[in-house]
């Protein structure tokens, strides 16, 4: 288990440098933690779909990145800590906690899982499940 994600030289990682599906999940969350959307895009399939509580399903890399950026704007500080990654074939389940601060400056924390499906070593589907969904209403 890894509590903190530290990847030196992260901006220079490419999909060919990711050796395992486990690594892919860690690097994707590190891109979210650092708000490095250009790096995050490297790991997404052009036809990626995201199913997010309260927002439903959106499809296409452009729509998914726009949604993630909009969501993270509500949290000037939000850090995911990956507790466990489970890999089964072309499926990855990342179990996480996060802590941060919302726009009002209030502390925020949550825990949940993110399910990834892969196609040709790229993320084709993302679905989030988390404990506190009060912010989606």
C-alpha positions in Angstrom: 0.0 0.0 0.0 1.1 3.5 -0.7 -0.1 6.4 1.3 1.5 9.2 -0.6 2.2 9.4 -4.3 5.7 10.8 -5.2 6.9 10.5 -8.8 10.0 12.6 -9.5 10.1 13.9 -13.1 6.3 13.1 -13.4 5.7 15.4 -16.3 8.1 13.3 -18.4 6.2 10.0 -17.9 4.7 8.5 -21.0 2.3 5.6 -21.5 5.3 3.5 -22.6 7.0 4.1 -19.2 4.0 2.6 -17.3 4.9 -1.1 -16.7 1.7 -2.2 -15.0 -2.0 -1.4 -14.7 -1.2 -0.7 -11.0 1.3 2.0 -12.0 -1.3 3.5 -14.4 -3.8 4.1 -11.6 -1.1 5.7 -9.4 0.2 8.0 -12.1 -3.4 9.0 -13.2 -4.2 10.1 -9.6 -0.9 11.9 -9.3 -1.9 13.8 -12.4 -5.1 14.8 -10.7 -3.3 15.7 -7.5 -1.0 18.1 -9.4 -3.7 19.3 -11.8 -1.6 18.1 -14.7 -4.4 17.5 -17.2 -2.0 17.2 -20.2 -0.4 14.2 -18.5 -3.8 12.8 -17.4 -4.9 12.9 -21.1 -2.0 10.7 -22.1 -3.6 7.8 -20.3 -7.1 8.3 -21.5 -8.6 6.6 -24.6 -10.1 9.1 -27.1 -13.5 7.5 -26.5 -13.2 7.4 -22.7 -16.5 7.5 -20.7 -16.9 8.8 -17.1 -19.8 7.9 -14.9 -19.8 10.3 -11.9 -22.4 10.3 -9.1 -24.9 13.1 -9.5 -23.7 14.0 -13.0 -24.3 10.8 -14.9 -22.3 9.5 -17.8 -20.2 11.7 -20.2 -18.2 10.5 -23.1 -15.2 11.6 -25.0 -11.8 12.8 -23.8 -12.6 16.5 -24.2 -15.9 16.3 -22.2 -14.3 14.2 -19.5 -11.3 16.5 -19.0 -13.6 19.6 -19.0 -15.7 17.9 -16.3 -12.7 17.0 -14.1 -11.3 20.5 -14.4 -14.7 22.0 -13.4 -15.0 19.6 -10.5 -11.5 20.4 -9.2 -12.2 24.2 -9.5 -14.6 23.7 -6.6 -11.7 22.3 -4.5 -8.6 24.6 -4.7 -6.9 21.9 -2.6 -7.7 18.2 -3.1 -5.3 15.4 -2.7 -6.0 11.8 -3.3 -4.1 9.2 -1.2 -4.2 5.8 -2.8 -4.6 3.1 -0.1 -4.8 0.0 -2.4 -5.0 -0.9 -6.1 -6.6 -4.1 -7.2 -6.0 -5.3 -10.8 -8.0 -8.1 -12.5 -7.4 -8.4 -16.3 -8.3 -5.1 -17.9 -10.0 -3.7 -14.8 -8.4 -1.6 -12.1 -10.0 -0.6 -8.7 -8.2 2.2 -6.8 -9.3 2.6 -3.2 -8.6 6.1 -2.0 -9.1 8.8 0.6 -8.9 12.4 -0.2 -8.5 15.6 1.8 -8.7 19.2 0.8 -10.5 22.5 1.0 -13.5 23.8 -0.9 -13.9 27.3 -2.3 -15.3 28.6 1.0 -12.1 27.5 2.7 -13.9 24.6 4.6 -12.1 21.4 5.1 -13.2 18.5 2.9 -12.5 14.8 3.1 -14.0 11.7 1.5 -13.2 8.1 0.7 -14.2 5.8 -2.1 -13.1 3.8 -5.1 -12.5 4.5 -8.7 -13.1 1.7 -11.2 -11.1 1.9 -14.5 -11.6 -0.3 -17.6 -8.7 -0.4 -20.0 -8.5 -0.9 -23.7 -5.2 -1.1 -25.5 -3.4 0.0 -22.3 -5.5 3.2 -22.1 -8.4 4.1 -19.8 -11.7 3.7 -21.7 -14.1 3.9 -18.7 -14.0 5.5 -15.2 -16.6 5.2 -12.6 -16.4 6.8 -9.1 -18.1 5.5 -6.0 -17.7 7.4 -2.7 -19.0 7.7 0.8 -20.1 11.3 1.0 -22.2 12.4 -1.9 -23.7 15.5 -0.3 -21.8 17.8 -2.6 -23.5 16.4 -5.7 -27.0 17.5 -4.6 
